[in-house]
Amino acid sequence: MRIEIGDRFKGVIAAAVESGPYTSPEDVVPKGVVTGALGLFAADQPRHQALRDSIAEALADPRRLLPEEVDRALDAPLRAEGRE
């Protein structure tokens, strides 16, 4: 698989190769890093989908809430965890 890196990171990688102990871009970004990042991405997808579903459900709900009701609903999980 070939992965394109944006210009922002190309400069960072090139500088690391030029000035550091790295001999190639592959030394800077080994395959394991990409595999790990993709693993994290895949693990987050169910949470992201649940959030998208929740937003779509809220937008489809015809009820209108007062700002105070929204604040209480958003604060509830924090109170439950004792972080408020």
CYANA upper distance limits for C-alpha pairs under 8 A (distance plus 0.5 A):
  5 ILE  CA      9 PHE  CA      6.86
  5 ILE  CA     10 LYS  CA      6.90
  6 GLY  CA     10 LYS  CA      6.81
  7 ASP  CA     11 GLY  CA      7.04
  8 ARG  CA     12 VAL  CA      7.54
  9 PHE  CA     13 ILE  CA      6.62
 10 LYS  CA     14 ALA  CA      6.54
 11 GLY  CA     15 ALA  CA      6.53
 12 VAL  CA     16 ALA  CA      6.75
 13 ILE  CA     17 VAL  CA      6.81
 13 ILE  CA     25 PRO  CA      6.64
 13 ILE  CA     28 VAL  CA      7.02
 14 ALA  CA     18 GLU  CA      6.64
 14 ALA  CA     25 PRO  CA      7.61
 15 ALA  CA     19 SER  CA      6.43
 15 ALA  CA     20 GLY  CA      8.19
 16 ALA  CA     20 GLY  CA      5.56
 16 ALA  CA     21 PRO  CA      8.14
 16 ALA  CA     22 TYR  CA      7.03
 16 ALA  CA     28 VAL  CA      7.69
 17 VAL  CA     21 PRO  CA      7.46
 17 VAL  CA     22 TYR  CA      5.36
 17 VAL  CA     23 THR  CA      6.22
 17 VAL  CA     24 SER  CA      6.42
 17 VAL  CA     25 PRO  CA      7.13
 17 VAL  CA     28 VAL  CA      7.94
 18 GLU  CA     22 TYR  CA      8.26
 22 TYR  CA     27 ASP  CA      6.17
 22 TYR  CA     28 VAL  CA      6.78
 23 THR  CA     27 ASP  CA      6.98
 24 SER  CA     28 VAL  CA      7.36
 25 PRO  CA     29 VAL  CA      6.80
 26 GLU  CA     30 PRO  CA      5.74
 26 GLU  CA     31 LYS  CA      8.06
 29 VAL  CA     33 VAL  CA      6.82
 29 VAL  CA     34 VAL  CA      7.96
 30 PRO  CA     34 VAL  CA      7.59
 31 LYS  CA     35 THR  CA      6.69
 32 GLY  CA     36 GLY  CA      6.45
 33 VAL  CA     37 ALA  CA      6.59
 34 VAL  CA     38 LEU  CA      6.61
 35 THR  CA     39 GLY  CA      6.62
 36 GLY  CA     40 LEU  CA      6.83
 37 ALA  CA     41 PHE  CA      6.68
 38 LEU  CA     42 ALA  CA      6.58
 39 GLY  CA     43 ALA  CA      6.65
 40 LEU  CA     44 ASP  CA      6.74
 41 PHE  CA     45 GLN  CA      7.02
 44 ASP  CA     48 HIS  CA      6.71
 45 GLN  CA     49 GLN  CA      6.54
 46 PRO  CA     50 ALA  CA      6.61
 47 ARG  CA     51 LEU  CA      6.69
 48 HIS  CA     52 ARG  CA      6.69
 49 GLN  CA     53 ASP  CA      6.55
 50 ALA  CA     54 SER  CA      6.54
 51 LEU  CA     55 ILE  CA      6.63
 52 ARG  CA     56 ALA  CA      6.65
 53 ASP  CA     57 GLU  CA      6.60
 54 SER  CA     58 ALA  CA      6.63
 55 ILE  CA     59 LEU  CA      6.61
 56 ALA  CA     60 ALA  CA      6.68
 57 GLU  CA     61 ASP  CA      6.79
 65 LEU  CA     69 GLU  CA      6.57
 65 LEU  CA     70 VAL  CA      7.16
 66 LEU  CA     70 VAL  CA      7.09
 67 PRO  CA     71 ASP  CA      6.73
 68 GLU  CA     72 ARG  CA      6.69
 69 GLU  CA     73 ALA  CA      6.70
 70 VAL  CA     74 LEU  CA      6.65
 71 ASP  CA     75 ASP  CA      6.54
 72 ARG  CA     76 ALA  CA      6.56
 73 ALA  CA     77 PRO  CA      8.38
 74 LEU  CA     78 LEU  CA      8.37
 75 ASP  CA     79 ARG  CA      6.79
 75 ASP  CA     84 GLU  CA      8.15
 76 ALA  CA     80 ALA  CA      6.68
 77 PRO  CA     81 GLU  CA      6.81
 78 LEU  CA     82 GLY  CA      6.60
 78 LEU  CA     83 ARG  CA      5.65
 78 LEU  CA     84 GLU  CA      6.07
 79 ARG  CA     83 ARG  CA      6.43
 79 ARG  CA     84 GLU  CA      5.84
